[in-house]
Amino acid sequence: MLVLAGSLELVIGEDVFLLATGDAMTFRGRDPHRWRNPSPADACEVIWMLAPAP
């Protein structure tokens, strides 16, 4: 995933990551995860790319 604008809080398992514009991250889709926009006043734009696990 790539954050195009704004910020995104990404939680994978028990780890919390705060991503900003230009940040990118990969993770296994089967791992428990959730996300939210920590700044509801600002829009967050993200590109998600999904691929099947090998």
C-alpha distance matrix in Angstrom:
0.0 3.8 6.8 9.5 12.3 13.6 12.4 10.7 12.3 10.6 13.3 13.3 16.9 18.9 16.5 15.3 12.7 13.0 10.3 11.7 11.4 10.2 8.5 5.5 5.5 6.3 8.9 11.5 11.4 15.1 14.9 15.8 13.0 13.0 11.7 13.8 14.4 16.9 18.6 19.7 21.8 18.8 16.3 12.6 10.5 6.8 5.5 4.5 6.0 8.7 11.5 14.7 15.6 18.4
3.8 0.0 3.8 6.1 9.2 11.0 10.5 10.0 12.5 11.8 15.1 15.7 19.5 20.9 18.2 16.3 13.2 12.4 9.0 9.3 8.1 6.7 6.0 4.3 6.7 9.0 12.1 15.1 15.1 18.8 18.3 19.0 15.9 15.3 13.2 14.3 14.0 16.2 17.3 18.7 20.1 16.9 14.5 10.9 8.6 5.6 5.2 6.8 8.7 12.0 14.8 18.2 19.2 21.8
6.8 3.8 0.0 3.8 5.7 7.2 7.1 7.5 10.7 11.1 14.8 16.4 20.1 21.0 18.2 15.7 12.4 10.7 7.1 6.4 5.1 5.5 5.6 6.3 9.0 11.9 14.5 17.6 17.3 20.8 20.0 19.9 16.5 15.1 12.2 12.4 11.2 13.2 13.9 15.4 16.6 13.2 11.1 7.6 6.1 4.5 6.6 9.0 11.8 14.9 18.1 21.4 22.4 25.2
9.5 6.1 3.8 0.0 3.8 7.1 8.8 10.2 13.8 14.7 18.5 20.1 23.8 24.7 21.9 19.3 16.0 13.8 10.3 8.3 5.3 6.0 8.1 9.3 12.3 15.1 17.9 20.9 20.4 24.0 23.5 23.4 19.9 18.3 15.2 14.8 13.0 15.1 14.8 15.9 16.3 12.6 10.3 7.6 5.2 5.4 7.2 10.6 13.3 16.8 20.0 23.5 24.9 27.6
12.3 9.2 5.7 3.8 0.0 3.8 6.7 9.2 12.9 14.7 18.5 20.8 24.4 24.8 22.1 19.0 15.9 13.0 10.0 7.3 4.8 7.5 9.6 11.7 14.5 17.6 20.1 23.0 22.4 25.9 24.9 24.4 20.7 18.5 15.0 13.7 11.0 12.8 11.8 12.9 12.9 9.1 7.3 5.4 5.0 7.2 10.1 13.3 16.4 19.7 23.1 26.4 27.8 30.6
13.6 11.0 7.2 7.1 3.8 0.0 3.8 7.0 10.5 13.1 16.8 19.5 22.9 22.9 20.3 16.9 14.0 10.7 8.6 6.1 5.6 9.2 10.3 12.7 15.0 18.2 20.3 23.3 22.6 25.7 24.4 23.3 19.6 17.0 13.3 11.4 8.3 9.3 8.2 9.9 10.1 6.5 6.0 4.5 6.6 8.8 12.3 14.9 18.3 21.3 24.7 27.8 28.8 31.9
12.4 10.5 7.1 8.8 6.7 3.8 0.0 3.8 6.9 9.7 13.3 16.1 19.4 19.2 16.6 13.1 10.3 7.0 5.5 4.4 6.2 9.5 9.0 11.3 12.9 16.1 17.7 20.8 20.3 23.2 21.4 20.3 16.6 14.2 10.6 9.0 6.4 6.9 7.3 9.8 11.1 8.4 8.3 5.9 8.3 9.1 12.6 14.3 17.7 20.2 23.5 26.4 27.0 30.1
10.7 10.0 7.5 10.2 9.2 7.0 3.8 0.0 3.8 6.2 9.8 12.7 16.0 16.0 13.7 10.4 8.2 5.9 5.2 6.5 8.8 11.1 9.6 10.6 11.2 13.8 14.8 17.7 17.0 19.7 17.9 16.6 12.8 10.4 6.9 6.0 4.9 6.3 8.4 10.3 12.7 10.6 9.8 6.9 8.8 8.4 11.7 12.5 15.8 17.8 21.1 23.6 24.1 27.4
12.3 12.5 10.7 13.8 12.9 10.5 6.9 3.8 0.0 3.8 6.6 10.0 12.9 12.5 10.5 7.0 5.7 4.6 6.2 8.9 11.9 13.9 11.5 12.2 11.6 13.9 14.1 16.7 16.2 18.3 15.9 14.3 10.7 8.5 5.5 5.4 6.1 6.1 9.5 11.6 14.5 13.2 13.0 10.4 12.4 11.6 14.4 14.3 17.4 18.7 21.8 23.8 23.8 27.1
10.6 11.8 11.1 14.7 14.7 13.1 9.7 6.2 3.8 0.0 3.8 6.5 9.8 10.3 8.3 5.9 5.2 6.4 7.4 10.8 13.5 14.6 11.7 11.1 9.5 11.0 10.5 12.9 12.5 14.6 12.2 10.9 7.3 6.1 4.5 6.8 8.9 9.7 13.1 14.7 17.8 16.4 15.5 12.4 13.5 11.7 13.6 12.6 15.2 16.0 18.7 20.5 20.3 23.5
13.3 15.1 14.8 18.5 18.5 16.8 13.3 9.8 6.6 3.8 0.0 3.8 6.3 6.7 5.6 4.5 6.3 8.8 10.7 14.3 17.2 18.1 14.9 14.0 11.6 12.2 10.6 12.3 12.0 13.1 10.1 8.3 5.4 5.3 6.1 8.8 11.6 11.9 15.6 17.1 20.5 19.5 18.9 16.0 17.2 15.2 16.8 15.2 17.2 17.3 19.6 20.7 20.0 23.2
13.3 15.7 16.4 20.1 20.8 19.5 16.1 12.7 10.0 6.5 3.8 0.0 3.8 5.9 5.3 6.6 8.2 11.4 12.8 16.5 19.2 19.4 15.9 14.3 11.1 10.6 8.1 9.2 9.5 10.1 6.8 5.9 4.4 6.8 8.7 12.1 15.0 15.6 19.3 20.7 24.0 22.8 21.8 18.7 19.2 16.7 17.5 15.2 16.5 15.9 17.6 18.3 17.0 20.0
16.9 19.5 20.1 23.8 24.4 22.9 19.4 16.0 12.9 9.8 6.3 3.8 0.0 3.8 5.7 8.2 10.9 14.3 16.2 19.9 22.8 23.0 19.5 17.9 14.6 13.7 10.7 10.9 11.2 10.5 6.7 5.4 6.1 8.8 11.4 14.6 17.7 18.0 21.8 23.1 26.6 25.8 25.0 22.0 22.8 20.3 21.1 18.6 19.7 18.6 19.9 19.9 18.2 21.0
18.9 20.9 21.0 24.7 24.8 22.9 19.2 16.0 12.5 10.3 6.7 5.9 3.8 0.0 3.8 6.5 10.0 13.3 15.9 19.6 22.9 23.4 19.9 19.0 16.0 15.9 13.4 14.2 14.8 14.3 10.5 8.9 8.9 10.5 12.4 14.8 17.7 17.1 20.9 22.6 26.0 25.5 25.2 22.5 23.8 21.7 23.0 21.0 22.4 21.8 23.3 23.5 21.8 24.5
16.5 18.2 18.2 21.9 22.1 20.3 16.6 13.7 10.5 8.3 5.6 5.3 5.7 3.8 0.0 3.8 6.7 10.2 12.7 16.4 19.7 20.1 16.5 15.8 13.0 13.5 11.7 13.5 14.6 15.0 11.3 10.4 9.4 10.7 11.6 14.0 16.2 15.6 19.3 21.5 24.5 23.6 23.4 20.5 21.7 19.6 20.9 19.3 20.7 20.6 22.3 23.0 21.4 24.0
15.3 16.3 15.7 19.3 19.0 16.9 13.1 10.4 7.0 5.9 4.5 6.6 8.2 6.5 3.8 0.0 3.8 6.8 9.8 13.3 16.8 17.7 14.4 14.3 12.3 13.7 12.7 15.0 15.6 16.7 13.3 12.0 9.7 9.7 9.4 11.0 12.9 11.9 15.6 17.9 20.8 19.9 20.0 17.2 18.8 17.2 19.1 18.0 20.1 20.6 22.8 24.0 22.9 25.8
12.7 13.2 12.4 16.0 15.9 14.0 10.3 8.2 5.7 5.2 6.3 8.2 10.9 10.0 6.7 3.8 0.0 3.8 6.2 9.8 13.2 14.0 10.6 11.0 9.6 11.8 11.9 14.9 15.7 17.6 14.6 13.9 11.1 10.8 9.5 10.8 11.8 11.1 14.3 17.0 19.5 18.0 17.9 14.9 16.3 14.6 16.6 16.0 18.2 19.3 21.6 23.4 22.6 25.3
13.0 12.4 10.7 13.8 13.0 10.7 7.0 5.9 4.6 6.4 8.8 11.4 14.3 13.3 10.2 6.8 3.8 0.0 3.8 6.7 10.4 12.0 9.3 10.8 10.7 13.7 14.5 17.7 18.1 20.4 17.7 16.7 13.5 12.2 9.8 9.9 9.6 8.6 11.3 14.3 16.4 14.7 15.0 12.3 14.1 13.2 15.8 16.1 18.7 20.5 23.2 25.4 25.0 27.9
10.3 9.0 7.1 10.3 10.0 8.6 5.5 5.2 6.2 7.4 10.7 12.8 16.2 15.9 12.7 9.8 6.2 3.8 0.0 3.8 7.0 8.3 5.7 7.6 8.6 12.0 13.7 17.2 17.6 20.4 18.3 17.8 14.4 13.2 10.5 10.7 9.9 10.0 11.9 14.7 16.4 13.9 13.5 10.4 11.4 10.4 12.8 13.6 16.2 18.5 21.2 23.9 23.9 26.6
11.7 9.3 6.4 8.3 7.3 6.1 4.4 6.5 8.9 10.8 14.3 16.5 19.9 19.6 16.4 13.3 9.8 6.7 3.8 0.0 3.8 6.2 5.6 8.7 11.0 14.6 16.9 20.3 20.6 23.7 21.8 21.4 17.8 16.3 13.1 12.4 10.5 10.6 11.2 14.1 14.9 12.0 11.8 9.2 10.3 10.2 12.9 14.7 17.5 20.3 23.2 26.2 26.5 29.2
11.4 8.1 5.1 5.3 4.8 5.6 6.2 8.8 11.9 13.5 17.2 19.2 22.8 22.9 19.7 16.8 13.2 10.4 7.0 3.8 0.0 3.8 5.6 8.7 11.9 15.4 18.2 21.6 21.8 25.1 23.8 23.6 20.0 18.4 15.2 14.5 12.3 13.1 13.0 15.3 15.6 12.1 11.2 8.7 8.7 9.0 11.4 14.0 16.7 19.9 22.8 26.1 26.9 29.5
10.2 6.7 5.5 6.0 7.5 9.2 9.5 11.1 13.9 14.6 18.1 19.4 23.0 23.4 20.1 17.7 14.0 12.0 8.3 6.2 3.8 0.0 3.8 6.6 10.2 13.7 16.9 20.4 21.0 24.5 23.3 23.8 20.5 19.5 16.7 16.8 15.3 16.3 16.6 18.8 19.3 15.7 14.5 11.7 10.6 9.8 10.9 13.4 15.2 18.6 21.1 24.5 25.1 27.4
8.5 6.0 5.6 8.1 9.6 10.3 9.0 9.6 11.5 11.7 14.9 15.9 19.5 19.9 16.5 14.4 10.6 9.3 5.7 5.6 5.6 3.8 0.0 3.8 6.9 10.6 13.7 17.3 18.2 21.5 20.1 20.6 17.5 16.9 14.5 15.2 14.3 15.2 16.3 18.8 19.9 16.7 15.6 12.3 11.6 9.9 11.0 12.4 14.2 17.0 19.4 22.5 22.7 25.0
5.5 4.3 6.3 9.3 11.7 12.7 11.3 10.6 12.2 11.1 14.0 14.3 17.9 19.0 15.8 14.3 11.0 10.8 7.6 8.7 8.7 6.6 3.8 0.0 3.8 7.1 10.5 14.0 15.0 18.4 17.4 18.4 15.6 15.6 13.9 15.4 15.3 16.8 18.4 20.4 22.0 18.9 17.2 13.6 12.2 9.4 9.4 9.9 11.0 13.6 15.7 18.8 19.0 21.2
5.5 6.7 9.0 12.3 14.5 15.0 12.9 11.2 11.6 9.5 11.6 11.1 14.6 16.0 13.0 12.3 9.6 10.7 8.6 11.0 11.9 10.2 6.9 3.8 0.0 3.8 6.8 10.5 11.9 15.0 13.8 15.1 12.7 13.5 12.6 14.9 15.7 17.1 19.4 21.3 23.5 20.8 19.1 15.3 14.2 11.0 10.7 9.8 10.5 12.1 14.0 16.5 16.2 18.5
6.3 9.0 11.9 15.1 17.6 18.2 16.1 13.8 13.9 11.0 12.2 10.6 13.7 15.9 13.5 13.7 11.8 13.7 12.0 14.6 15.4 13.7 10.6 7.1 3.8 0.0 3.8 7.1 9.0 12.1 11.4 13.4 11.8 13.4 13.5 16.5 18.0 19.7 22.2 23.8 26.2 23.6 21.6 17.8 16.4 12.9 11.7 9.7 9.2 9.8 11.0 13.1 12.5 14.8
8.9 12.1 14.5 17.9 20.1 20.3 17.7 14.8 14.1 10.5 10.6 8.1 10.7 13.4 11.7 12.7 11.9 14.5 13.7 16.9 18.2 16.9 13.7 10.5 6.8 3.8 0.0 3.8 6.2 8.7 7.7 10.1 9.2 11.7 12.8 16.2 18.4 20.0 23.0 24.4 27.2 25.0 23.1 19.4 18.4 14.9 14.0 11.2 10.8 10.1 11.0 12.1 10.8 13.5
11.5 15.1 17.6 20.9 23.0 23.3 20.8 17.7 16.7 12.9 12.3 9.2 10.9 14.2 13.5 15.0 14.9 17.7 17.2 20.3 21.6 20.4 17.3 14.0 10.5 7.1 3.8 0.0 3.8 5.4 5.6 8.9 9.3 12.4 14.3 18.0 20.7 22.5 25.5 26.5 29.6 27.6 25.5 21.9 20.8 17.2 16.0 12.6 11.6 9.7 9.7 9.7 7.9 10.9
11.4 15.1 17.3 20.4 22.4 22.6 20.3 17.0 16.2 12.5 12.0 9.5 11.2 14.8 14.6 15.6 15.7 18.1 17.6 20.6 21.8 21.0 18.2 15.0 11.9 9.0 6.2 3.8 0.0 3.8 5.4 7.6 7.8 10.5 12.7 16.4 19.2 21.5 24.4 24.9 28.1 26.3 24.0 20.6 19.5 16.1 14.8 11.2 10.6 8.2 9.0 9.0 8.4 12.0
15.1 18.8 20.8 24.0 25.9 25.7 23.2 19.7 18.3 14.6 13.1 10.1 10.5 14.3 15.0 16.7 17.6 20.4 20.4 23.7 25.1 24.5 21.5 18.4 15.0 12.1 8.7 5.4 3.8 0.0 3.8 6.4 8.4 11.6 14.6 18.3 21.6 23.5 26.7 27.2 30.6 29.1 27.0 23.7 22.9 19.6 18.6 14.9 14.3 11.5 11.6 10.3 8.9 12.2
14.9 18.3 20.0 23.5 24.9 24.4 21.4 17.9 15.9 12.2 10.1 6.8 6.7 10.5 11.3 13.3 14.6 17.7 18.3 21.8 23.8 23.3 20.1 17.4 13.8 11.4 7.7 5.6 5.4 3.8 0.0 3.8 6.1 9.8 12.9 16.6 19.9 21.4 24.8 25.6 29.0 27.7 26.0 22.7 22.5 19.3 18.9 15.6 15.6 13.6 14.2 13.5 11.8 14.8
15.8 19.0 19.9 23.4 24.4 23.3 20.3 16.6 14.3 10.9 8.3 5.9 5.4 8.9 10.4 12.0 13.9 16.7 17.8 21.4 23.6 23.8 20.6 18.4 15.1 13.4 10.1 8.9 7.6 6.4 3.8 0.0 3.8 7.2 10.7 14.3 17.8 19.1 22.6 23.2 26.8 25.9 24.5 21.5 21.7 19.0 19.3 16.2 17.0 15.3 16.6 16.2 15.1 18.3
13.0 15.9 16.5 19.9 20.7 19.6 16.6 12.8 10.7 7.3 5.4 4.4 6.1 8.9 9.4 9.7 11.1 13.5 14.4 17.8 20.0 20.5 17.5 15.6 12.7 11.8 9.2 9.3 7.8 8.4 6.1 3.8 0.0 3.8 7.0 10.7 14.1 15.6 19.0 19.6 23.2 22.2 20.7 17.7 18.1 15.6 16.3 13.6 15.1 14.1 16.2 16.6 16.1 19.5
13.0 15.3 15.1 18.3 18.5 17.0 14.2 10.4 8.5 6.1 5.3 6.8 8.8 10.5 10.7 9.7 10.8 12.2 13.2 16.3 18.4 19.5 16.9 15.6 13.5 13.4 11.7 12.4 10.5 11.6 9.8 7.2 3.8 0.0 3.8 7.1 10.8 12.4 15.7 16.0 19.6 18.9 17.5 14.9 15.7 13.8 15.2 13.2 15.5 15.2 17.9 18.8 18.9 22.5
11.7 13.2 12.2 15.2 15.0 13.3 10.6 6.9 5.5 4.5 6.1 8.7 11.4 12.4 11.6 9.4 9.5 9.8 10.5 13.1 15.2 16.7 14.5 13.9 12.6 13.5 12.8 14.3 12.7 14.6 12.9 10.7 7.0 3.8 0.0 3.8 7.1 9.1 12.2 12.7 16.2 15.2 13.9 11.2 12.5 11.1 13.3 12.1 15.1 15.7 18.9 20.5 20.8 24.4
13.8 14.3 12.4 14.8 13.7 11.4 9.0 6.0 5.4 6.8 8.8 12.1 14.6 14.8 14.0 11.0 10.8 9.9 10.7 12.4 14.5 16.8 15.2 15.4 14.9 16.5 16.2 18.0 16.4 18.3 16.6 14.3 10.7 7.1 3.8 0.0 3.8 6.0 8.8 9.0 12.5 12.0 11.2 9.3 11.5 11.3 14.3 14.0 17.4 18.5 21.9 23.8 24.4 28.0
14.4 14.0 11.2 13.0 11.0 8.3 6.4 4.9 6.1 8.9 11.6 15.0 17.7 17.7 16.2 12.9 11.8 9.6 9.9 10.5 12.3 15.3 14.3 15.3 15.7 18.0 18.4 20.7 19.2 21.6 19.9 17.8 14.1 10.8 7.1 3.8 0.0 3.8 5.4 6.0 9.1 8.3 7.9 6.6 9.7 10.6 14.1 14.9 18.5 20.3 23.8 26.1 26.9 30.4
16.9 16.2 13.2 15.1 12.8 9.3 6.9 6.3 6.1 9.7 11.9 15.6 18.0 17.1 15.6 11.9 11.1 8.6 10.0 10.6 13.1 16.3 15.2 16.8 17.1 19.7 20.0 22.5 21.5 23.5 21.4 19.1 15.6 12.4 9.1 6.0 3.8 0.0 3.8 6.2 9.0 8.9 10.0 9.3 12.7 13.7 17.3 18.1 21.6 23.3 26.7 28.9 29.3 32.7
18.6 17.3 13.9 14.8 11.8 8.2 7.3 8.4 9.5 13.1 15.6 19.3 21.8 20.9 19.3 15.6 14.3 11.3 11.9 11.2 13.0 16.6 16.3 18.4 19.4 22.2 23.0 25.5 24.4 26.7 24.8 22.6 19.0 15.7 12.2 8.8 5.4 3.8 0.0 3.8 5.4 5.6 7.8 8.5 12.3 14.3 18.0 19.5 23.2 25.3 28.8 31.3 32.0 35.4
19.7 18.7 15.4 15.9 12.9 9.9 9.8 10.3 11.6 14.7 17.1 20.7 23.1 22.6 21.5 17.9 17.0 14.3 14.7 14.1 15.3 18.8 18.8 20.4 21.3 23.8 24.4 26.5 24.9 27.2 25.6 23.2 19.6 16.0 12.7 9.0 6.0 6.2 3.8 0.0 3.8 5.4 7.0 8.6 12.2 14.6 18.3 19.7 23.5 25.4 29.1 31.4 32.5 36.1
21.8 20.1 16.6 16.3 12.9 10.1 11.1 12.7 14.5 17.8 20.5 24.0 26.6 26.0 24.5 20.8 19.5 16.4 16.4 14.9 15.6 19.3 19.9 22.0 23.5 26.2 27.2 29.6 28.1 30.6 29.0 26.8 23.2 19.6 16.2 12.5 9.1 9.0 5.4 3.8 0.0 3.8 6.8 9.6 13.2 16.2 19.9 21.8 25.6 27.9 31.6 34.2 35.5 38.9
18.8 16.9 13.2 12.6 9.1 6.5 8.4 10.6 13.2 16.4 19.5 22.8 25.8 25.5 23.6 19.9 18.0 14.7 13.9 12.0 12.1 15.7 16.7 18.9 20.8 23.6 25.0 27.6 26.3 29.1 27.7 25.9 22.2 18.9 15.2 12.0 8.3 8.9 5.6 5.4 3.8 0.0 3.8 6.5 9.9 13.1 16.7 19.1 22.8 25.4 29.1 31.9 33.2 36.6
16.3 14.5 11.1 10.3 7.3 6.0 8.3 9.8 13.0 15.5 18.9 21.8 25.0 25.2 23.4 20.0 17.9 15.0 13.5 11.8 11.2 14.5 15.6 17.2 19.1 21.6 23.1 25.5 24.0 27.0 26.0 24.5 20.7 17.5 13.9 11.2 7.9 10.0 7.8 7.0 6.8 3.8 0.0 3.8 6.6 10.0 13.5 16.0 19.7 22.3 26.0 29.0 30.5 33.9
12.6 10.9 7.6 7.6 5.4 4.5 5.9 6.9 10.4 12.4 16.0 18.7 22.0 22.5 20.5 17.2 14.9 12.3 10.4 9.2 8.7 11.7 12.3 13.6 15.3 17.8 19.4 21.9 20.6 23.7 22.7 21.5 17.7 14.9 11.2 9.3 6.6 9.3 8.5 8.6 9.6 6.5 3.8 0.0 3.8 6.6 10.3 12.6 16.3 18.9 22.6 25.6 27.0 30.3
10.5 8.6 6.1 5.2 5.0 6.6 8.3 8.8 12.4 13.5 17.2 19.2 22.8 23.8 21.7 18.8 16.3 14.1 11.4 10.3 8.7 10.6 11.6 12.2 14.2 16.4 18.4 20.8 19.5 22.9 22.5 21.7 18.1 15.7 12.5 11.5 9.7 12.7 12.3 12.2 13.2 9.9 6.6 3.8 0.0 3.8 7.0 9.9 13.4 16.4 20.1 23.3 25.0 28.1
6.8 5.6 4.5 5.4 7.2 8.8 9.1 8.4 11.6 11.7 15.2 16.7 20.3 21.7 19.6 17.2 14.6 13.2 10.4 10.2 9.0 9.8 9.9 9.4 11.0 12.9 14.9 17.2 16.1 19.6 19.3 19.0 15.6 13.8 11.1 11.3 10.6 13.7 14.3 14.6 16.2 13.1 10.0 6.6 3.8 0.0 3.8 6.4 9.9 12.9 16.4 19.7 21.3 24.4
5.5 5.2 6.6 7.2 10.1 12.3 12.6 11.7 14.4 13.6 16.8 17.5 21.1 23.0 20.9 19.1 16.6 15.8 12.8 12.9 11.4 10.9 11.0 9.4 10.7 11.7 14.0 16.0 14.8 18.6 18.9 19.3 16.3 15.2 13.3 14.3 14.1 17.3 18.0 18.3 19.9 16.7 13.5 10.3 7.0 3.8 0.0 3.8 6.6 10.0 13.4 16.8 18.8 21.7
4.5 6.8 9.0 10.6 13.3 14.9 14.3 12.5 14.3 12.6 15.2 15.2 18.6 21.0 19.3 18.0 16.0 16.1 13.6 14.7 14.0 13.4 12.4 9.9 9.8 9.7 11.2 12.6 11.2 14.9 15.6 16.2 13.6 13.2 12.1 14.0 14.9 18.1 19.5 19.7 21.8 19.1 16.0 12.6 9.9 6.4 3.8 0.0 3.8 6.5 10.1 13.3 15.3 18.4
6.0 8.7 11.8 13.3 16.4 18.3 17.7 15.8 17.4 15.2 17.2 16.5 19.7 22.4 20.7 20.1 18.2 18.7 16.2 17.5 16.7 15.2 14.2 11.0 10.5 9.2 10.8 11.6 10.6 14.3 15.6 17.0 15.1 15.5 15.1 17.4 18.5 21.6 23.2 23.5 25.6 22.8 19.7 16.3 13.4 9.9 6.6 3.8 0.0 3.8 6.8 10.4 12.5 15.3
8.7 12.0 14.9 16.8 19.7 21.3 20.2 17.8 18.7 16.0 17.3 15.9 18.6 21.8 20.6 20.6 19.3 20.5 18.5 20.3 19.9 18.6 17.0 13.6 12.1 9.8 10.1 9.7 8.2 11.5 13.6 15.3 14.1 15.2 15.7 18.5 20.3 23.3 25.3 25.4 27.9 25.4 22.3 18.9 16.4 12.9 10.0 6.5 3.8 0.0 3.8 6.9 9.3 12.3
11.5 14.8 18.1 20.0 23.1 24.7 23.5 21.1 21.8 18.7 19.6 17.6 19.9 23.3 22.3 22.8 21.6 23.2 21.2 23.2 22.8 21.1 19.4 15.7 14.0 11.0 11.0 9.7 9.0 11.6 14.2 16.6 16.2 17.9 18.9 21.9 23.8 26.7 28.8 29.1 31.6 29.1 26.0 22.6 20.1 16.4 13.4 10.1 6.8 3.8 0.0 3.8 6.4 8.9
14.7 18.2 21.4 23.5 26.4 27.8 26.4 23.6 23.8 20.5 20.7 18.3 19.9 23.5 23.0 24.0 23.4 25.4 23.9 26.2 26.1 24.5 22.5 18.8 16.5 13.1 12.1 9.7 9.0 10.3 13.5 16.2 16.6 18.8 20.5 23.8 26.1 28.9 31.3 31.4 34.2 31.9 29.0 25.6 23.3 19.7 16.8 13.3 10.4 6.9 3.8 0.0 3.8 6.4
15.6 19.2 22.4 24.9 27.8 28.8 27.0 24.1 23.8 20.3 20.0 17.0 18.2 21.8 21.4 22.9 22.6 25.0 23.9 26.5 26.9 25.1 22.7 19.0 16.2 12.5 10.8 7.9 8.4 8.9 11.8 15.1 16.1 18.9 20.8 24.4 26.9 29.3 32.0 32.5 35.5 33.2 30.5 27.0 25.0 21.3 18.8 15.3 12.5 9.3 6.4 3.8 0.0 3.8
18.4 21.8 25.2 27.6 30.6 31.9 30.1 27.4 27.1 23.5 23.2 20.0 21.0 24.5 24.0 25.8 25.3 27.9 26.6 29.2 29.5 27.4 25.0 21.2 18.5 14.8 13.5 10.9 12.0 12.2 14.8 18.3 19.5 22.5 24.4 28.0 30.4 32.7 35.4 36.1 38.9 36.6 33.9 30.3 28.1 24.4 21.7 18.4 15.3 12.3 8.9 6.4 3.8 0.0
